[in-house]
Amino acid sequence: MLDNPSSAKPFVSWALGLSRSGLTDLPEIGLAHEAAAAALYRLMKRAQKAGFKLSIASGYRDYERQLAIFNAKMRGERPVYADSGVLLSKQSLGSRDWLHAILRYSALPGTSRHHWGTDFDIWDPTAVPSGYVLQLQPSEYCGDGPFAQLSSWLTTLILQDDAEGFYRPYTGESGGVAPELWHLSHRPTAKLFQPLMESASLIHVWSGQAQHLGQSSDCETLAGLQEVESEHDAIMDQYVRSYWV
Ligand SMILES: [Zn+2]
């Protein structure tokens, strides 16, 4: 189906997290793109042989969920941190700096790779005591961190292009999204969604006016829409397009 250009419309809504109709619900993984999930099962099996229980901390996330996270941060109802780990205050930053501080760690709804069912945040629950609260912090995935060994096992496979098609889009090498060692993306399927996102009118979606793409009519608008709109293209370049393959 993905090869058929005439079926592009449903996939725009899928790319933006507005439709789940192309996704499959699978054990241990949840909603996912079928081919990405098949590759993930293969990677999990190999991890098990290497002594890890590669598990999903966060997989598919829809537009509304991402909108709720983003809007809560924009309004200062959810903590926003600097790279140093220091808690930021909305009052002490200008509106532009506040927006960019949020974009370091949270995607604009409609632009999250988690909308596709091809990207997964991973961890190993057997490497930590039960009741451990996962932070998804770099310190957990390097040095003495509990998932450092799993992470370096994955790094080796990725460098050898032997990770069942998975790679890490967020390495921290550009000035956009902060490094995320836990975020794996299935390149062969993820790259199919990129042109679909480009063609869609995200401004319409952020205004809550994309019913033609399956958006619910009572969908909230994006908090800070004006701020985002004023530098939409630059934001897309810095936080979205620079991670495309
Ligand atoms: Zn992620």
Boltz pocket constraint, residues with backbone or C-beta under 6 A from the ligand:
constraints:
  - pocket:
      binder: B
      contacts: [[A, 58], [A, 114], [A, 120], [A, 121], [A, 180], [A, 182], [A, 183]]
      max_distance: 6.0
